[in-house]
């Protein structure tokens, strides 16, 4: 069966909450995720997803902006593929779909953050020719 890659309709945004909840290892409640996603969809944000038939198996948020150092760029965020589908080349297919999608929209760069502790993602992004540009800092107010 062929996988379906697409941009999720905004009214279906809560369907990604269980996957993002898994990604965050339950550290952020599903209610808070729902609140945040309802706000995110009103911003420069789209949500790319992967379906296997009717089953949602992958997600990546896409934040669109223009930066002085990279031009029109997109930031994949909360990238997650169901653990039963990993190691089969699906991440590479998903990112190829994302690259083509954002190029068609006129964007010229992709940049992202990944958790320091997520070594498998580092290997994946290095294999996708991403370069480390700096550090991501966070201060909660």
C-alpha positions in Angstrom: 0.0 0.0 0.0 1.2 3.5 -0.8 1.5 6.0 1.9 -0.3 9.4 1.6 1.6 12.6 2.4 -0.4 15.7 2.7 -1.1 18.9 4.6 -3.7 18.3 7.3 -6.9 20.3 7.2 -6.9 22.8 10.0 -10.2 21.4 11.5 -8.5 18.0 11.9 -5.5 19.3 13.9 -6.4 17.5 17.1 -5.8 14.2 15.2 -2.0 14.7 15.6 -2.2 15.2 19.4 -1.7 11.5 20.3 1.5 11.3 18.1 2.9 14.6 19.5 2.0 13.4 23.0 4.2 10.3 22.4 7.0 12.4 21.0 7.0 14.5 24.2 6.9 11.3 26.3 3.7 12.5 28.0 5.5 15.6 29.5 2.9 17.9 28.0 -0.7 17.0 28.6 -3.1 16.3 25.7 -5.3 19.2 26.8 -2.4 21.7 26.7 -1.3 20.3 23.3 -4.9 20.8 22.0 -4.9 24.4 23.3 -1.5 25.1 21.7 -2.4 23.6 18.4 -5.6 25.6 18.2 -3.5 28.7 18.5 -0.7 27.5 16.2 -3.0 26.9 13.2 -3.8 30.6 13.3 -0.2 31.5 12.7 2.3 30.8 9.9 2.0 27.1 10.5 0.9 24.1 8.5 0.9 20.5 9.6 2.2 17.8 7.2 1.1 14.2 7.9 1.5 10.7 6.7 -1.4 8.2 6.4 -1.2 4.5 5.9 -4.8 4.0 4.7 -6.9 5.6 7.4 -4.2 5.4 10.0 -2.3 8.6 10.9 1.3 7.4 11.2 3.5 10.5 10.9 3.5 14.2 11.6 5.6 17.3 11.1 4.7 20.9 11.8 5.9 23.4 9.2 6.6 27.0 10.4 7.1 29.5 7.5 9.1 32.7 7.8 11.8 34.9 6.2 15.1 35.1 8.0 18.0 37.5 7.2 20.6 34.7 7.0 18.6 32.0 5.1 15.9 33.8 3.2 12.4 32.3 2.9 12.6 29.3 5.2 10.5 26.6 6.7 11.1 24.9 10.0 9.9 21.3 10.5 8.8 20.9 14.1 7.6 18.0 16.2 8.6 15.5 13.6 7.4 12.0 14.6 6.8 8.7 12.9 4.9 5.9 14.6 7.5 3.5 16.1 6.1 0.5 14.1 6.9 2.4 10.8 10.5 3.4 11.6 13.6 2.0 9.8 11.7 1.6 6.5 12.8 4.8 4.7 9.6 6.6 5.5 11.4 9.5 7.1 13.4 10.1 3.9 10.2 9.9 1.8 8.4 12.3 4.1 11.2 14.9 4.0 11.5 14.6 0.2 7.8 15.3 0.1 8.3 18.3 2.4 11.2 19.6 0.4 9.1 19.5 -2.8 6.1 21.0 -1.1 7.9 24.0 0.3 10.0 24.6 -2.9 6.7 24.8 -4.8 5.6 27.5 -2.3 8.7 29.5 -3.1 10.8 28.7 0.0 14.6 28.2 -0.3 15.8 26.7 3.0 14.8 24.2 5.7 16.1 24.6 9.2 15.2 22.8 12.4 15.9 22.0 16.0 16.2 18.5 17.5 16.7 17.5 21.1 20.3 17.0 22.1 19.4 13.6 23.6 17.8 12.4 20.3 20.9 10.7 18.6 18.8 8.8 16.0 17.4 12.1 14.7 20.9 13.6 14.5 22.1 10.7 12.3 19.0 11.1 10.1 19.4 14.9 9.6 23.2 14.5 8.9 22.3 12.0 6.2 19.8 14.6 4.8 22.8 17.0 4.5 21.7 19.3 7.4 24.6 21.2 9.0 24.8 22.4 12.6 24.6 26.2 12.5 24.3 27.0 16.2 22.7 26.3 19.5 19.0 26.6 20.4 18.5 28.3 23.8 15.2 28.4 25.8 14.3 30.5 28.8 10.8 30.0 30.2 9.2 33.2 31.6 
